[in-house]
Amino acid sequence: MSTTMDVTTILRADGFSCPSCVAKIEKQVGRLDGVRSVRVRFASARIEVVHDPAVSGVEDLVAAVARAGYGARPALA
């Protein structure tokens, strides 16, 4: 049993322009260990990720978005 609580991290996305881009991001980020859910909000260019930060941190999430071919950075509230 894990003692770490899941957190929701919000990223701002750059460079995507269509629903298939959203699917690519969700698939790539969703592959990470510790990720429970991924939701890309196309209209606001936000990526909401529920994850275990002890397993996959913010840097891992940003790197996964980059592997999908897009940019991302932590949102400032």
C-alpha positions in Angstrom: 0.0 0.0 0.0 1.4 3.4 -1.0 1.7 6.1 1.6 1.9 8.8 -1.1 -1.3 10.6 -2.1 -2.1 11.3 -5.7 -2.0 15.0 -6.8 -3.5 16.8 -9.7 -0.9 18.7 -11.8 -2.0 21.3 -14.4 0.2 21.9 -17.4 -0.1 24.5 -20.1 0.3 22.9 -23.5 1.8 24.5 -26.7 1.7 23.5 -30.3 -1.4 21.3 -30.6 -4.2 22.1 -32.9 -6.6 19.2 -33.4 -8.4 16.4 -31.6 -5.8 13.8 -32.7 -3.1 15.9 -31.0 -5.1 15.6 -27.8 -5.3 11.9 -28.2 -1.5 11.6 -28.7 -0.8 13.6 -25.6 -3.3 11.7 -23.5 -1.8 8.4 -24.7 1.8 9.3 -24.1 1.3 10.8 -20.6 -1.1 8.0 -19.7 1.7 5.5 -20.3 3.7 6.8 -17.4 3.9 4.7 -14.2 1.9 6.4 -11.4 -0.4 8.3 -13.7 -4.1 7.6 -12.8 -5.8 9.9 -15.4 -5.0 12.4 -18.1 -7.4 15.0 -19.5 -6.5 17.5 -22.2 -8.7 20.5 -22.4 -8.4 21.6 -26.0 -10.0 25.0 -25.7 -7.9 26.2 -22.8 -4.7 24.3 -23.8 -4.6 22.7 -20.3 -3.5 19.2 -19.4 -4.8 17.9 -16.1 -2.9 14.8 -14.8 -3.8 12.9 -11.6 -0.6 11.1 -10.6 1.6 9.8 -7.8 4.4 12.4 -7.6 6.7 9.8 -6.0 6.5 7.8 -9.1 6.1 10.4 -11.9 7.0 14.0 -11.2 6.2 17.1 -13.2 9.4 16.8 -15.2 8.3 13.3 -16.3 4.9 14.7 -17.4 6.5 17.5 -19.4 8.9 15.0 -21.0 6.0 12.7 -22.0 4.3 15.6 -23.7 7.5 16.4 -25.5 7.7 12.8 -26.7 4.3 13.2 -28.2 5.7 16.2 -30.1 4.3 19.1 -28.1 5.5 21.6 -25.6 4.2 21.8 -22.0 5.1 23.7 -18.8 3.5 23.9 -15.3 0.6 26.2 -15.1 0.8 29.2 -12.8 -2.5 28.7 -10.9 
